[in-house]
Amino acid sequence: MNNTFTFRPFCGESDYAVFAMLINSCKQADGIEWAVSTDDVTRNYSHLVNSDPARDLLVAESGGQPVGYGRVEWRLTSEGEYMYSLLGYVHPDYRRRGIGAALLARQEARLREIAAAHPPAPRYFQIFVGGKAIAKTALLPRAGYTPTRDFIDMV
């Protein structure tokens, strides 16, 4: 399998089906019993706040095929803190090849660029990890992240 990859920008609505496939592949591999449809992705991405897909979204490709993607957004909390959120999905067949680490580094750089335009205030990066996301759970501590909250889903 090809271990090289490149990043490309968001290509518009034609990417939504790709994102749904990647999200669902990851959720299945990570033991999350919840799926999304292309319509769900379209609806969510049509109403983004503080996230510009043209600048805040990257698609990872290997051999010309999408194998992952990530998006960033930010918000100002009622406590006056800036929360800079990262989300990313790498197809299970392509995990542990450096795609997630490269995506994370690019997302952090983009969020630092966004943060530079904000007034001084407490600021945090935020990533949610669910299910048995073993690859993401291994990546994040190496990148300096520590868990601050745990959530439990009742089934």
HUDALIN-V451766 format. One record per backbone hydrogen bond with DSSP energy under -1.0 kcal/mol. NH is the residue of the N-H (numbers start at 0). CO is the residue of the C=O. E is the energy in kcal/mol with one decimal. If there is no record, write none. Layout:
# HUDALIN-V451766
NH,CO,E  NH,CO,E
This chain:
# HUDALIN-V451766
5,60,-2.3  7,58,-2.4  14,11,-2.7  15,12,-1.4  18,14,-2.6  19,15,-2.3  20,16,-2.1  21,17,-2.6  22,18,-3.0  23,19,-2.6  24,20,-2.4  25,21,-2.4  26,22,-2.9  27,23,-2.4  28,24,-2.1  29,25,-2.3  30,27,-1.2  31,26,-3.1  33,31,-1.6  40,36,-2.1  41,37,-2.7  42,38,-2.7  43,39,-2.6  44,40,-2.9  45,41,-1.2  46,43,-1.1  54,51,-2.2  55,51,-3.7  57,69,-2.4  58,7,-2.7  59,67,-2.7  60,5,-3.0  61,64,-2.5  64,61,-1.7  66,59,-3.0  67,59,-1.3  68,88,-2.3  69,57,-2.2  70,86,-2.2  71,55,-1.9  72,84,-1.9  73,49,-1.1  74,82,-1.7  76,80,-3.2  79,76,-1.8  81,121,-2.9  82,74,-2.9  83,123,-3.4  84,72,-2.5  85,125,-2.5  86,70,-2.1  88,68,-2.8  90,66,-3.2  93,90,-2.5  101,97,-2.2  102,98,-2.8  103,99,-2.7  104,100,-2.3  105,101,-2.1  106,102,-2.5  107,103,-2.7  108,104,-2.1  109,105,-2.2  110,106,-2.6  111,107,-2.3  112,108,-1.8  113,109,-2.2  114,110,-3.0  115,111,-1.8  116,113,-1.5  117,114,-1.8  123,81,-2.2  125,83,-2.4  131,29,-4.3  133,131,-2.7  136,132,-2.9  137,133,-1.8  138,134,-2.1  139,135,-2.3  142,138,-1.1  143,140,-1.6  144,139,-2.5
